[in-house]
Amino acid sequence: MVLYLMNGTGVFSLVGQVLSERNWNVPDLIDRLAARGYNFDRKTIYRLTNPLPMQRIDARLLRALSEALELRLDQLISLQIPKLRKLDSKADKRLSLLMGKNSRGELTPEEKAEFQTLGAIAEKLSLENARILAAYRKLNLNPNLDELPRERVAVRFRSHLADEHHARDGRKRAVDPEKRSRGLILRGPES
């Protein structure tokens, strides 16, 4: 086993954010690793979802994660504290609209599903941010929260993306509602 011991506080795992973006949990990742013939301690993998600085890095685990997640090393670890993330303006406005309709009892079944999924994504981002803030405060005696990097996360309904695609190509096509995916997807930083 090759371990690299870290002095200081400069290496952070981004695995938790990657799992959140893909809507995966740790058991999903463990299954994916096992399918590729890798077997690691569950606690070690759970620790990688925490934004606290890493004390040790197992090079074999990083390689396995890189292969299983199909990501480069710089997409798995960072020398800077992870970014605080929040919904982009479109998703935030949509969530506010759905919250209002929910308060009035006016949600359709499709909107209710969208509201629950979008709410779950917003909750995940809030929990990630709380962990990042706790880690940052632990590292700094006089934390200046304005120093933390931030990014907005774009969230779109797959069916909305299909509608946008049809509008861009200019053709009018009927889309079979049965073939449309109703799930929300995270699209990464808002451009």
N, C-alpha and C positions, 0 to 999 in steps of 0.2 A: 504494500500500500504506500502510495506517495502522498505525504501530507506536507502542506506548506503552512508554517506557523506565521501568524500575522502580528507584527508589533504595531501599535497605534490603532487607529479606528477607521481605516480607509477603505475596506472592502465590504460591499453590501450585496446581498443576493436579490435578484430581480425575479426569482422563480415564483414568488407569491403573486406578483403582478401578471406574469405570463399565464399562470393558471386562471386567474380572475378574468383576463381577457378572453380566454378560450372557454370559460365557464366550466372548468374542470375542478376536481378536488384532488387531494393527495392520493387517495386510493386509485383514482384514474391514472395518475402519473406512475404509481407503483406498478399497476397492471401493464402499462405501456413499456416500462423498463423491463419487467419480467418477460414480456413477449419478445424482447430483444436479447434475452439471456442474462440480464443484469439482476442482481439481488443485493439490495442495500438495506440497512437497518431503517425501519419506519421512522424512528425518532430523528434520525439524521435528515431524512427527507422533509419531515415536518418542520425541523429547525430552519431549513432553507426557505420556508415561506414567511419567515419572520424578518422584518427589515432591520433588525439589530446588526451591528458589524459582526462579521464572521471572525472567529478566533483561529480557525483552521480551514483549509480547503483540501478536499480529497480530489486529486487530479483525475482519478478513475471515475468518480461520481460526476465531475464536470463534463468529462468526455461522454459518459452515458446520457446525461441530460441533454447535451448538445445534439447527440444523435436522435434521441427519443423525441425531443421537441423540435428538431430540425432548425436549430438556432445557432448563431455564432456565439463565441464566448462573451463578447461584449453585450450580448442580449440576455445573458444569464447572471453576470456580475457587473458591478459598477464600482468605480473608485469614489463616487460621490453618493451622498444619501439619496435614496429614491425620491422621485418627484411626487408632490401632492397632486392628486388628480380629482377632477370633478367633471360632471356632465357638460357637454357643449351646450351652447345657447338654445339650439333647436330641441334637443332632448329635454333640457331643463324646462322650456316653455311647454312642451308636450306633457311632461309630468305634472306641471302646475295645472294645466287644463284638465287633465284626467283626475287630479285630486279634487278640483272644484266640482266636476261632474259626479264623482264618487260621493262627496259630501251631500249633494242634492239627490242622490239615488238615481242618477240618469245614465249610468254606464250600460252599454250594450255588452253582451257576453264577450265579444272580441276585444272591446275596450278594457273590460275587466282583466282579461288575460294580459293585455299589453301593460296595464297599470301595475299588475302584480310583478311582471317580469322587469319592467323599468324601475319600479320601486326596489326590487331586489338588487339590481345593478347599482342604484344610488346608495343603497345600504352597504354593499360590498366596498364601494369606493370610500365611503365614510369610515368604515372600520379599518381599511388599509391606511387611510390618512391618520386615524387616531394612533395606529401602531407606529407609523413613521414619526409623528409628533412626539410620542412617548420615547422613542429611540433617540430622537434629536435632543430632547430635554435631558436624557440620561447622559449624553455625550458632552453637553455644554452647560456650564454653571450659569451663564447669563445668556439664555437663548434669545436670539433675535429671529422671530418667525418669518420676517420679511426676507431673510437670506435663503429660505428654502425654495428650491426650484418648483415650478408648477406647470401643469399642462391640462388642457381640456380634452376629454375623451368623447369622440363622436359615437353616438349610438343611433342606429337606424333599424327600422323594421325591414326585414328582407322583402316583404311585399312592396314597401315604399321604394326600395332600391330597384325592384323590377319595373315599377311605374316610371321611375326616373329614366331607366334605360330605354323604355319604350318612347318616352317623350324625346330623348336625345336623338334616337335614330329616325324620328319623324314619321314612322309608320304607325298606323292605327291598327292594333291587334287586340283581339279579345283575349284576356288572360283567364284561363280556367282557374276559378277560385280553389279548386281541390288541389291543384298543382302548386299553388303559392305557399311558401313557407310562412308561418305566422310568428316565428321566433325573432327575438331581438339579437343583434350582433354588435359587438364592440368593434369599432374601426380604428382604434388607436388615436394618436394625437390629432386634434382638429387642425386642418391646414388653413 
